[in-house]
Amino acid sequence: MVTIRRMLATAGFLAAIPLLLAGCTHGQKEPPACPQPAIVSGAQSASFGNVGVIPEVSDPSQVVYRATILGFGGGCAQNSDGTLIRLTVDLSAVAGPAYDGRPITFPYFVAVANEAGQIIDKQDFTARINPPRAREAVGVQDMIEQTLAGVGRGTAPLWKVYIGIDMPKDAAVQRFDAR
């Protein structure tokens, strides 16, 4: 069983993240064996129009904003339930020519694959980013906790955690077929 919780990070919480992560390894001689996180190639950025993700070849004047997953960080700890993963996901957006001043919504997913490579869970999230001033990039950091029940130190590194921008199937197929 996989349990995913998400918390939107605030400035005060961001300052505490290094302390939280340091606590994951306190008292251990070596860091815990963690599942491998990765941003899905091709799903790390997307342009959004008034109706969602728009193809890269569309008219650039229709772009409301461009969203990008900049990176991630975190760690994990083993406990009696399995492996607890704490990830921070750095998200950014830049207003496009059609930007209308409203807050930006950033849809993304987190999927977990077991040691055989099978996706056993996928959860969708939406982060809200405050409107940018002018054409500057704005961002937010989301924190996600995942519990991989029954996954211990020996098998945890064989598991994968995938992060990407959530997009309709037709937009994803078009994007990945173009490669």
C-alpha positions in Angstrom: 0.0 0.0 0.0 1.2 3.5 -0.9 0.1 6.5 1.0 0.9 10.0 -0.4 0.3 13.2 1.6 1.0 16.6 0.2 1.7 19.9 2.0 2.3 23.2 0.4 5.5 24.6 1.8 5.4 28.0 3.4 8.4 30.2 4.1 8.6 29.2 7.7 8.3 25.5 6.8 11.0 25.8 4.1 13.5 26.9 6.7 12.8 23.7 8.8 13.2 21.2 5.9 17.0 20.8 6.3 16.3 20.0 10.0 13.6 17.5 9.1 15.8 15.8 6.6 18.7 15.7 9.0 16.5 14.0 11.5 15.9 11.1 9.0 19.5 9.9 9.5 20.1 10.8 13.1 21.7 8.0 14.9 22.5 5.9 11.8 26.0 5.2 10.6 24.9 5.3 6.9 21.9 7.1 5.3 18.8 5.0 4.7 18.4 3.2 1.5 15.8 5.2 -0.5 13.7 4.7 -3.6 15.1 6.6 -6.6 13.1 9.7 -7.5 13.2 11.1 -11.1 11.5 13.7 -13.2 9.9 12.1 -16.2 11.7 13.3 -19.4 9.3 15.2 -21.6 6.9 15.8 -18.7 9.1 18.3 -16.9 7.6 21.4 -18.6 4.5 22.4 -20.6 2.8 25.4 -22.0 -0.8 26.1 -20.8 -3.5 27.9 -22.7 -7.0 28.8 -21.7 -8.1 25.2 -21.9 -5.0 23.4 -20.4 -1.9 22.0 -21.9 -1.3 23.2 -25.5 1.0 21.5 -28.0 4.5 22.9 -28.4 3.9 23.8 -32.0 0.8 25.9 -31.3 0.6 29.6 -31.8 2.9 31.1 -29.0 0.6 34.1 -28.6 -2.0 31.7 -27.0 0.3 30.7 -24.2 -1.1 31.8 -20.8 1.9 30.4 -18.8 4.7 27.9 -19.1 5.1 25.6 -16.1 8.3 23.7 -15.2 9.4 21.2 -12.6 12.8 22.6 -11.6 13.9 19.8 -9.3 13.3 17.9 -6.2 15.1 17.0 -2.9 14.4 15.0 0.2 15.2 11.8 1.9 13.6 8.8 3.5 13.5 6.8 6.7 12.6 3.2 7.5 10.1 2.5 10.2 7.8 -0.3 11.4 5.4 0.4 8.5 8.0 0.4 5.7 9.8 3.3 4.1 8.7 6.9 4.5 9.8 9.2 1.7 9.8 12.9 2.0 10.2 14.9 -1.2 10.2 18.5 -1.9 9.2 19.4 -5.5 10.3 22.8 -6.9 7.7 24.2 -9.3 8.0 27.4 -11.4 5.9 29.2 -13.9 6.4 32.2 -16.3 3.5 34.2 -17.7 3.0 34.1 -21.5 1.6 36.6 -23.9 -2.0 35.5 -23.1 -1.6 35.7 -19.3 -4.7 37.3 -17.8 -3.6 37.9 -14.2 -5.2 35.1 -12.4 -3.4 32.7 -10.0 -1.5 29.9 -11.9 -2.5 26.3 -11.3 0.2 23.7 -11.8 -1.0 20.2 -12.3 1.6 17.5 -11.6 1.7 13.8 -10.7 3.7 11.5 -8.5 3.8 7.8 -9.5 5.5 4.9 -7.6 6.9 1.9 -9.4 7.8 -1.3 -7.5 11.1 -3.2 -7.9 9.7 -4.9 -11.1 9.1 -1.5 -12.7 5.3 -1.7 -12.5 3.5 1.5 -11.6 1.5 0.6 -8.5 0.1 4.1 -7.6 -0.2 7.5 -9.3 -1.6 10.5 -7.6 -2.4 13.9 -9.2 -1.8 17.2 -7.4 -2.4 20.8 -8.2 -0.2 23.6 -6.8 -1.4 27.1 -6.9 1.2 29.8 -7.7 0.5 33.4 -6.9 0.2 35.7 -10.0 3.6 36.9 -11.3 4.5 40.6 -11.4 5.3 41.5 -15.0 7.0 38.5 -16.8 9.1 37.3 -13.9 9.2 33.6 -13.0 7.3 32.6 -9.9 7.5 29.4 -7.9 6.4 27.3 -5.1 7.8 24.3 -3.3 5.5 21.4 -2.5 6.3 18.7 0.1 5.1 15.2 -0.5 5.3 12.3 2.0 4.9 8.8 0.8 4.8 5.6 2.8 5.7 2.4 1.0 4.2 -0.2 3.3 6.3 -3.3 3.8 9.2 -1.9 1.8 12.4 -2.3 3.8 16.0 -1.3 3.6 16.9 -4.2 1.3 14.4 -3.4 -1.5 13.7 0.3 -1.1 16.5 1.3 -3.6 14.8 -0.8 -6.2 11.6 1.2 -6.1 11.2 4.4 -8.2 9.3 7.6 -7.7 8.4 9.5 -10.9 7.4 13.2 -11.0 5.9 15.0 -14.0 3.5 17.6 -15.2 0.0 16.1 -15.5 -1.4 16.5 -18.9 -4.3 15.0 -20.9 -3.4 11.7 -22.7 -3.7 13.2 -26.2 -1.2 16.0 -25.3 1.2 13.4 -23.7 1.0 11.1 -26.8 1.6 14.0 -29.1 4.6 15.1 -27.0 6.2 11.7 -26.8 5.4 10.7 -30.4 7.4 13.8 -31.6 10.6 12.3 -30.1 
